[in-house]
Amino acid sequence: LRVTKGGEFNVTSKSISVSGAVQIGGTLTSQMELSNLNVLNSDSCDYFLTEDLIIPVGMSLTIKDGVKICVAEGVSIISEGFLTIDGGVGVKIEALGNNWKGIHLKRGGAEIKGLTVEGAGSSSFTNDPSEKAGLYIETPNVQELTNSNFIDNDGYGVIMNKGVIINRYFATYSNNTSGPAILSLEVHTANQSGTQLSNVLPNTYLGLRGGSAGSVSLLNKGIPYLLYDDMSFTALQLLAGTEIYVKDTVGIFIDQNFISQGNSSDPIIIEGVTQAAGSWKGIQCNIASLKYTTIQYAGSAPLKKGSFSQTFEYNCGLMVNYNSCTLENSTISNNNGYGVALYQLTNNPNSYKYVNNDISNNSTGAVLVNAFNVSTITSDLLSSYSGYGSKPIITIHGENSATLAMNTNPTNWRKLSAAVSSTDYKLLDGDYVVTQNGVLTIDQGVFIECDANVKIEITSGSTLDAQGINSEKIVFRGSTGTPGFWDGIYANTNSTLILDYVNIDHGGSGNGAYQGCLTVSSNVSTTSSTVTNCAFLNGSVFDLFFNGVTDVLGIKDIANNNTFVNSN
């Protein structure tokens, strides 16, 4: 400031500053730039926003470094044009008294650096009253959100719509009442370290909106994730201690590997936010390796083996399509449908590792597995199954392979249910075989339920070894009590039957060679076969049928104590 008196010039100068705040609001009709007015007092408000500030299409608002805006209760900034916040030291927008509403990037674009939003969240920008946030990003055209802070907001710090992509992202969240943020899957997985959390409140989540991502190792951020939409990954890895809660009807789809590696002190939890069977879809992948992982409350809709499959389509908690599956020390329970559905992985029984799991209280059964891979499930003596009553624990399908046993894969079906009369295994519709000198061994007390059109053929050189005791008989029965409901068991040429205290009911459909509950072909092995203390009942035409041979095994002999009504 220069002061003159008359014609004289006084070179003495003084510095002065302007203080106070400018009132702003309304709809922009021209481009606007807001600069720092209180340079010497950074705590003072430069602008009072007393009504909604709207940036219409074609207009822009630039907020320069150091600006502080104080916002009246319930007021918001809504952008359909372009918003630039250029904070080096920082731009702060905070409540003037009670909470303001927040910033809504509705359309257009934005570039935001060094922004602090505090005290927002008076109400939601959507029809969902729970979606209150300091910054709501609806437009996909946000170029940058960096070095920004979202503090003490009622609701979330930031909410992004599904599909939002931000090229440069780094934000810190603290003390927001509903949780730090709901981020798009693409933003979070592209830069997980860009989400910085402090003072996370209890019973809050880090939300993720659905989308697609490549191979992702999802970091444990110390707060549960909440999934809002279907999620698709090329591959997904979860680290110890990660918790994921899933909104109703949402599913997780993984093209390749799903690796979930918890441990006894830091297990991994994946379950519906609604804790009821069938609240969310479940997890589908091609390869799975799970340790100390819990999957619960899934099965809201069928998962299926790729878009080309018309038959392998089931409600379940976890579906594994191909190659290999490891389940260790995991809990897959309280799902609508099956706990686990396993398609044909490989012809190598070692493609499964299955140890010490709790697969209980799933509405249809514990495990749906391909015929060839049953032995991996049944060989594990540590896993537990409960809550099935009369429902089968293991359901067997013949998709891609209906081989029950072969020489390289001898199979033992052990008793799984503690209840004597409960169903241990169910065979879905299919033509099953024990082949290539294979041996299928069935332990005493096992109950096997057979769907319509189920055929079990013991081929040349192969053996069915089913030896019960009087108090724990082995039972094959139809899914209904209809005579001839399923096709039955067919002992082919040179096969071996070792049957003791076995009941075969409701077979003998009369379909092709399957004329009895048990059909014995010509030249069945007589040197090793024995059939004693068995009952063959409720065949459609015959209970016992000898195809082209007489009773070479002496099944009808009184001394062998077998029960039947009709035979040829």
Buried (B, 14 or more C-beta within 10 A) or exposed (E): EEEEEEEEEEEEEEEEEEEEBEEBBEEBEEEBEBEBBBEEEBEBBBBBBBBBBBBBEEBBBBBBBBBBBBBBBBBBBBBBBBBBBBBEEBBBBBBBEEBBBBBBBBBBBBBBBBBBBBBBBBBBBBEEEEBBBBBBBBBBBBBBBBBBBBBBBBBBBBBBBBBBBBEBBBBBBBBBEBBBBBBBBBBBBBEBEBBEBEEBEEEBBBBBBBBBBEBBEBBBBEBBBBBBBBBBBEBBBBBBBBBBBBBBBBBBBBBBBBBBBBEEEEBBBBBBBBEEBBBBBBBBBBBBBBBBBBBBBBBBBBBBBEEEEEEBEBBBBBBBBBBBBBBBBBBBBBBBBBBBBBBBBBBEBEBBBBBEBBBBBBBBBBBBBBBBBBBBBBBBEEBBBBEBEEBBBBBBBBBBBBBBBBEEBBBBBBBBBEEEEBBBBBBBBBEBBBBBBBBBBBBBBBBBBBBBBBBBBBBBBBBBBBBBEEEBBBBBBBBEEEBBBBBBBBBBBBBBBBBBBBBBBBBBBBBEBBBBBBBBBEBBBEEEBBBBBBBBBBBBBBBBBBBEEEBBBBBBEEEBEBEBEBBE
